[in-house]
Each structure stands twice: as structure tokens, then as C-alpha cells.
Amino acid sequence: MLKSLYSGVSGMKGFQTKMDVIADNIANVNTMGFKSSRVIFEDLMSQNTSTASAASNNLGGTNAKQVGLGVQSGSIDKDTSAGSPQSTGRALDFYINGGGYFVVQNENGEDLYTRDGAFSRDNQGNLTTSDGFKVMGRAATTPLTEYTDGTNVDNALAASGSLSALTIPSTITVNGQTLNYDSVSVDQSGLIVGKYGSQSFVLGQVSMATFNNSTGLENVGGNNFAVSSNSGAAIISNPGDTGTGTLISGELEMSNVDLSSEFTEMIVANRAYQANAKTITTSDEMLQTLINLKQS
């Protein structure tokens, strides 16, 4: 049987995978914090019809004669570059101006990581994602520290690397007096300051995670990523520390999908798929010619 038939089939399968990736990228063009992917192809093993030979006294060397046996998907890489910021005006919407990921915790207590900073307060004051996952960081110590320009933030927060769910309570009690929540602000370093009555208090600090190989993170849905065996463990730090970006309140990160590139790759994938299909039909015609030799 002609090897070109199987090479054509492998090519069609490969470009089907490429189209699947392109379609997913385009489908998520408006998904907050989405990271686009690309397919990298590799050739399959080749069949040697003759081996290479070295030069001798009377004859020069010859190269091997090889016939390739098709193509395969070598990898599907993730583009972790930052998407463009979109202004929202919401105090609890955050854009990471640089590297790093927010740390969130799902209902099973597992830590996940996201670039989607669309947060909100639930009925208990927890800072959560749109799926209800709790946003993690350094919680305020007890009693709460009143915030002024000269506040020693490190003394007002739990030890660095000690993560817990961040909370913006509806009421706090200070010196026996109950104060009601008025507003909240988050600065570039992730420091959460809540205003209660006429006073402001340190409530916590949003933490960030970086990885030795962020492209190795696995998509788990809901705009979240999970650690894999090739991403490395999460390195927890504060916004603005080495390797992490600062936070910008009132903005969200858009998808980093480039539609012009995706449409170009779609055309290439479509034409390449057609070309591979043509090699199969041409191989079939050659086989039909061979069969007709017996009939003639």
C-alpha cells in the first residue's frame, strides 16, 4: 500500500487538531485572562531505503535515502503574555500589570491560579471570584490596625507566605464599638483597606503566585489554572515583588488572542487540510491505475 495514503491521513489529523485549537482561541476572544494556544508539529519517523556510507579510497560517501511517514502534533503551547487592560470602574476588578497569578481556593480546599481579577464580596464578606472561589492572601492580625500613611503594613498582616481567605466584613468591633462597613480600596501592592465610619483599617493583602514554568500550568476551566508536574510549585509573594506585577484597580485583563493571526492560521490550516486530502485522492487514483492494469 502506498505510504502517501498514511502520510496524508496523519496530516489531516494534525490539522484537525490545529483547527480545534484555533477554534478554542477564537471562542475565548472575550474571555477575561484567557491565554491562547498554538500547535507545534513534528515529523514522524522515516523509512530508510538505503543507509549512508562513508567515503573510501575509490568512492565518495553517499547520504541515506529516507522516506518520511507523516506528521504528528509535537506540543500544544500556551502563550502566557498579558492581555490588554479593559477599564470597568469597579473597585473590586483588578488587572495584573506584569507577571503572576491570583491565588484562589475552590470548594475542595484546592489552590488554583487565575489572571481573571473580577472579584466580589459574598454575603459573609468573603472576597470571591465569579464562581465563588475564595481569594487568598495575607489576612489582617487581630486586633485590626488602623490605617494611616505611616502604618507598618508587615506588622498589621499575617506572616508572608501564610495564606488564608480574605474577608471584608460588614461590621467590625474596635475598642468595644461596632463600626459599619462603608467602602474598600486596594492599592498597587494588593493592600486591602476598609473604611468603617470615619476610620480606615488594614484588612489584608492580596497574594500573588509565580512559577518557574508558567506555560506548564494546566487549564481546569473557569479561567483557572492548576499546578502540573512541569510547572513547578507556586512561589507565593506580594504584588510588586520580583517576578510579579502590581495591581490596577478598576480594570480587567482581556484575552491575549490576536484575531488577525488566528484567521491567518485558519486559512493555512484549511488549505493544508485540503492539500493532505488531495494526496489521499491522488494516491487512490494511482492504486486504481494499478488495478486497471489487470483488467486491460
Stockholm file with secondary structure:
# STOCKHOLM 1.0

chainA/1-296         MLKSLYSGVSGMKGFQTKMDVIADNIANVNTMGFKSSRVIFEDLMSQNTSTASAASNNLGGTNAKQVGLGVQSGSIDKDTSAGSPQSTGRALDFYINGGGYFVVQNENGEDLYTRDGAFSRDNQGNLTTSDGFKVMGRAATTPLTEYTDGTNVDNALAASGSLSALTIPSTITVNGQTLNYDSVSVDQSGLIVGKYGSQSFVLGQVSMATFNNSTGLENVGGNNFAVSSNSGAAIISNPGDTGTGTLISGELEMSNVDLSSEFTEMIVANRAYQANAKTITTSDEMLQTLINLKQS
#=GR chainA/1-296 SS CCHHHHHHHHHHHHHHHHHHHHHHHHHTTTSTTCCCEEEEEEECCEEEEECCBCCCSSSCCBCCEEEECCEEEEEEEECCCCCCEEECCCTTEEEEESSCEEEEECTTSCEEEESCEECEECTTCBEECTTCCEEEEEEBCSSCCBCCTTCCHHHHBCCTTCCEECBCCSEEEETTEEEEEEEEEECTTCEEEEEETTEEEEEEEECEEECTTGGGCEEEETTEEECCTTTCCCEEECTTSTTCCEEEETEEECCCCCHHHHHHHHHHHHHHHHHHHHHHHHHHHHHHHHHHHHHC
#=GC SS_cons         CCHHHHHHHHHHHHHHHHHHHHHHHHHTTTSTTCCCEEEEEEECCEEEEECCBCCCSSSCCBCCEEEECCEEEEEEEECCCCCCEEECCCTTEEEEESSCEEEEECTTSCEEEESCEECEECTTCBEECTTCCEEEEEEBCSSCCBCCTTCCHHHHBCCTTCCEECBCCSEEEETTEEEEEEEEEECTTCEEEEEETTEEEEEEEECEEECTTGGGCEEEETTEEECCTTTCCCEEECTTSTTCCEEEETEEECCCCCHHHHHHHHHHHHHHHHHHHHHHHHHHHHHHHHHHHHHC
//
